[in-house]
Structures are given as structure tokens and as C-alpha cells.
Amino acid sequence: MSKKNGIDAFSRRAFLRSAATIGAAAIAGNAMAQTALDEIINAPRRGTWDDQFDAKASRSATAVVSNNPIFGMDTLANTQNAIAQYQQIASAGGWPQVNSSVRLEMGVSDPAVQALRQRLMIVGDLPRSAGISNAFDSYVDGAVKRFQARHGLPSDGVLGEYSMKALNIPADVRLQQLNTNIIRLQSMSGDLGSRYVMVNIPAAYIEAVENGRVATRHTAVVGRIDRPTHIINSKIYEVIINPYWTSPRSIVEKDIVPLMRKDPEYLKKNSIRLIDGKGNEVAPETIDWNAEKAPNLTFRQDPGKTNAMASTKINFHNEHNEYMHDTPQQGLFNKLARFESSGCVRVQNVRDLTTWLLRDTPGWSRQQIEATIRAGQNSPIKLAVEVPVYFKYITAWAAKDGVVQFRDDIYQMDGEQQLALQTTTGIEQAAGSVEQDFLPQ
């Protein structure tokens, strides 16, 4: 065989081996990735990564979310233990500030990482066995993700603006935050009921709790700074599928009338009807939209996909006319700062919550709920058994798992400006477009 033929044969064999490898990767990508990871871990020479790479940390987001409710039986005791822990930390001088001129993330080597490691070790996010070095390795990556999860931040392992701000809040300020919240938790130490819904306003999420465990958890959008969601103890008595939406007078005057002056078809485009005091529909073209006062009519939006409450409204007794509801603006749930409503609470995956609420109400299975939504028929449903609901403001706690959690003091109720990390963002959101403000109150 000639040299050329030998090379060609070798090339073909190499190609076939490569093709086989690619095919195997397509079938068992995770296994191949783990093999490559193990090769890195076991390599005899790894430079600055030597003894600083933890396979388990690199494969895990180290999330701290669990099915333990905030207001569980052990929350008070665990939060008191957290206070004792942070008292010791504060008495010992707290933790170092983390400052860096570079973005701290996986793979970076910078002197600031030493302070970061110390900061994370002091609160238990990073094992002390990880050591002190300049390397932002997988140990640090896992610890940062855990820290972020405990503070309600995206667990991406990158120290952006809010993660850095949260890191650099002094220990004595965090201690005071825990002391402030233990009083709020004590007010909830009674019997909450075997089934209840809890809305934690600063965390912007909802828990449906049954027999001491979270049955379903939902991301929420709550009231912005200038129109905050109120603290409420009540009972959910009704779910409305395909609800009408009636605009508050303030939105009629401030938003809808100016929009009608610009676009006389605005009401028609948004399926909003004008209803007089006798229940009769009034044609928009008969109204003088340039008059000094807005017409004394009810502005009612029909059920449907464009409805400000989308598929569902959840009613509970309260003097503020607040409620929970679906929304056509699902993208809002992906935001970090979900403080954009005018007081009511928008619920992600609201149909899961509705199914849970209607469990004891005959004739309302998940299938029936979905069929009714598709039909578009306005359907008020009284719950066979009313479910307690609690709107609370808790920014620091430790649940059954003992993990100490903190959230942004968005309404500035904790008495320390440093804890309101997203206040500026919230103000900017409050100054958003009229179109966005038009959505449910």
C-alpha cells in the first residue's frame, strides 16, 4: 500500500471514529459531558485550577427552593436560630466587602475573589475546605448560585449589580432585618388552616399550602412602590373564569379618555363597552371625548384573550378591591423586579392554582376548567369551602430546611435604605407607558 493510500485510509478511519463519537454524543450527551468533566478533574496538571474544582458543585445550581412553606411550624424557631447565627457573625466583625474592577464569574482569577470566598464561607454558602485563592472556580460558582437563590436573585453564578449590592450589605444590617421580620412572623404563629394561600409581597410569589407542605408555588407580579399591594388576611370565596374587567374611575380619567382622543377606535380594539346606569350599552361615537369631565359610564371589557385579567379572576373579601388574576402579559413573570401592578396580584400558571382551589367544588375538574376557558363564557364559581389567603410582607426568614432567606425591601418597610435594592428600578417602572398602566387594578 502506498504512502498516499495509507494516509487516505487513516483519514477515513479517523473520520469514521469522529462520526461515531458525534453520534454517541447525540445519544448520550450527558454521559459524554461528564466523561470530559472527569478528565479535567483527574488531569495531572491543571494549573491554577488544581484542587479548586468540585464536580458536584459544577453540575448543580445549588437551588434552595423547597416545598417547605414560609409560614411552617418551624419557621419561627429557625428564624430565631438565624438571628443567633447573625449575632455571632456581627459580633465577630461581620464579613468583608467585595469590590472588583472586573466582572466576577466562572473562570475569572482576581484578588477580589479572596474576599468573595471569605464572605461566602462566613454565612455557610461556601465550604471552608474550598480554601482561599484568586480563582473563581466551581466551588465559588456553586456558592454564588446558592447565595443568589437565598436572596431571590437569578442563580446564574455571575455577580451583577444586585448580587454585588446584596453581598455588601453589612452583617449588622442583615441582623436587624431578621429582628424586624421575626415580629411579623410571630403575628402568623397561630393556626393558618389545613389549606391556605400565602402571598409574600416582597418575594413576589405565591404558595398554596396543604398539610404543612407547599402544594404549588407561583411567580407573581405585585403592586409597584407608588401603588403597593396591601397586607391582608381574608378568605377566597370565588373564582371567575373568563371574567369581565371593569375599569376604575381613575384609569378612565387618566388613561382611557386621553387614548380615545388620540384613537377613537381604542375601545373597540380592546373590546371595551360603555354601560349606563340602567345596564344599556352606549355607543362611543355619541360621547364628547374632549369634554372637561369623563363620561359617567361603566367601562367594561369583554372576556377573552385581550382581557386585562385574561382567563381568571380570584376574589377574596377585602376593603381595597384587590384580587388575584391571570394576565395576557406573561413576559412580566420573567423579570427580576416584578413590582408593576396597581395593587392586585397577577399569578403565573394561574390554572394550576384554580384547580387546587376548586378541588372540593363539585363539577370543576381541570378538564372542565380548560373547556370553560376555551368556550369563552363568563363563569363565576363559588368555592364549596372558602380558602384562607394571607398577603404578607416578609423580607427575611428561615424555613424548615434552615436556609436563611432574604428579599428586597421594595416598599422600604424595614427601616434601612440599603435593603431597598430595587427601589430605583421600581420608580422607573411606575413611570411606564399608559398602555401598561391600563392593565388591571
Helices and strands as residue ranges (DSSP letters): H 3-27, H 29-42, G 47-49, H 55-59, H 75-91, H 112-122, G 128-130, H 138-150, H 161-167, H 171-186, E 195-200, E 205-210, E 213-223, E 232-241, E 245-246, H 249-251, I 252-256, H 257-262, H 266-269, E 272-275, E 281-282, G 284-286, E 298-301, E 312-316, E 324-325, G 330-334, E 339-341, E 345-347, H 350-357, H 366-375, E 379-392, E 396-398, E 404-406, G 417-419, H 423-430, H 434-437
